[in-house]
């Protein structure tokens, strides 16, 4: 008696193989999803955090484009430190609109801190590269922060050096360059920059050390204020050292070289 044999048609065999492979893949995906619920949860929270952070920071920057900035993290840090050290903790700060500040003061800080301020988009890459090469030599750490970067750090962040703070500084610098514009950035800088012990802003510095408002500051006075900016707790406007006097004269020459107040007239 002949033996009966059954053979699966080729087309049906291929279909069965595809189903088997697809079923295996689905099983792998199901197992993967079951094995990594924590990863999915972390990713979900990270996405939500980024959305919230971007929304809140954007709103924050938009609000501060229009309202005076009376307090900064740096001011709070100085006050708390003074209290714990038993020193006088009074903060000297007095907000003044840009139009009420001598343009000699505005020009002096640009000449001293960031001469390309009217042209760059928040970052001076040539200066950053030069500072990087300088620091690689193991010498005293040299910074290359623009006025925009300093404002971003002083208003939105904390003092100190870390990669996290630097990344956030780049982010906030970009936002204020786009949203605030140059004149607002310079206005904020002139009002929140530390210009002496417990003294913030050019108006407070002018009243404390010159006895008149920032609107009346002349070129020499403005240059001396700018001269102490690298280390306002070490150098003095009231009792300038030889270094401060030398730096004051240098800044005045730079102000003339830039063309005077016309250099910042079209911010």
Secondary structure in CASP SS format (residue, H / E / C, confidence):
PFRMAT SS
TARGET T0000
AUTHOR 0000-0000-0000
METHOD secondary structure of the structure
MODEL  1
X C 1.00
X C 1.00
X C 1.00
X C 1.00
X C 1.00
X C 1.00
X C 1.00
X C 1.00
X C 1.00
X H 1.00
X H 1.00
X H 1.00
X H 1.00
X H 1.00
X H 1.00
X H 1.00
X H 1.00
X H 1.00
X H 1.00
X H 1.00
X H 1.00
X H 1.00
X H 1.00
X H 1.00
X H 1.00
X H 1.00
X H 1.00
X H 1.00
X H 1.00
X H 1.00
X H 1.00
X H 1.00
X H 1.00
X H 1.00
X H 1.00
X C 1.00
X H 1.00
X H 1.00
X H 1.00
X H 1.00
X H 1.00
X H 1.00
X H 1.00
X H 1.00
X H 1.00
X H 1.00
X H 1.00
X H 1.00
X H 1.00
X H 1.00
X H 1.00
X H 1.00
X H 1.00
X H 1.00
X H 1.00
X H 1.00
X H 1.00
X H 1.00
X H 1.00
X H 1.00
X H 1.00
X H 1.00
X H 1.00
X H 1.00
X C 1.00
X C 1.00
X C 1.00
X C 1.00
X C 1.00
X C 1.00
X C 1.00
X C 1.00
X H 1.00
X H 1.00
X H 1.00
X H 1.00
X H 1.00
X H 1.00
X H 1.00
X H 1.00
X H 1.00
X H 1.00
X H 1.00
X H 1.00
X C 1.00
X C 1.00
X C 1.00
X C 1.00
X C 1.00
X C 1.00
X C 1.00
X E 1.00
X E 1.00
X C 1.00
X C 1.00
X C 1.00
X C 1.00
X H 1.00
X H 1.00
X H 1.00
X C 1.00
X C 1.00
X H 1.00
X H 1.00
X H 1.00
X H 1.00
X H 1.00
X H 1.00
X H 1.00
X H 1.00
X H 1.00
X H 1.00
X H 1.00
X C 1.00
X C 1.00
X C 1.00
X C 1.00
X C 1.00
X C 1.00
X C 1.00
X C 1.00
X C 1.00
X C 1.00
X C 1.00
X H 1.00
X H 1.00
X H 1.00
X H 1.00
X H 1.00
X H 1.00
X H 1.00
X H 1.00
X H 1.00
X H 1.00
X H 1.00
X H 1.00
X C 1.00
X C 1.00
X C 1.00
X C 1.00
X C 1.00
X C 1.00
X C 1.00
X C 1.00
X C 1.00
X C 1.00
X H 1.00
X H 1.00
X H 1.00
X H 1.00
X H 1.00
X H 1.00
X H 1.00
X H 1.00
X H 1.00
X H 1.00
X C 1.00
X C 1.00
X C 1.00
X C 1.00
X C 1.00
X C 1.00
X H 1.00
X H 1.00
X H 1.00
X H 1.00
X H 1.00
X H 1.00
X H 1.00
X H 1.00
X H 1.00
X H 1.00
X H 1.00
X H 1.00
X H 1.00
X H 1.00
X H 1.00
X H 1.00
X H 1.00
X C 1.00
X C 1.00
X H 1.00
X H 1.00
X H 1.00
X H 1.00
X H 1.00
X H 1.00
X H 1.00
X H 1.00
X H 1.00
X H 1.00
X H 1.00
X C 1.00
X E 1.00
X E 1.00
X E 1.00
X C 1.00
X C 1.00
X E 1.00
X E 1.00
X C 1.00
X H 1.00
X H 1.00
X H 1.00
X H 1.00
X H 1.00
X H 1.00
X H 1.00
X H 1.00
X C 1.00
X C 1.00
X C 1.00
X C 1.00
X H 1.00
X H 1.00
X H 1.00
X C 1.00
X C 1.00
X H 1.00
X H 1.00
X H 1.00
X H 1.00
X H 1.00
X H 1.00
X H 1.00
X H 1.00
X H 1.00
X C 1.00
X H 1.00
X H 1.00
X H 1.00
X C 1.00
X C 1.00
X C 1.00
X C 1.00
X C 1.00
X C 1.00
X C 1.00
X C 1.00
X C 1.00
X C 1.00
X H 1.00
X H 1.00
X H 1.00
X H 1.00
X H 1.00
X H 1.00
X H 1.00
X H 1.00
X H 1.00
X H 1.00
X H 1.00
X H 1.00
X H 1.00
X H 1.00
X H 1.00
X H 1.00
X C 1.00
X C 1.00
X H 1.00
X H 1.00
X H 1.00
X H 1.00
X H 1.00
X C 1.00
X C 1.00
X C 1.00
END
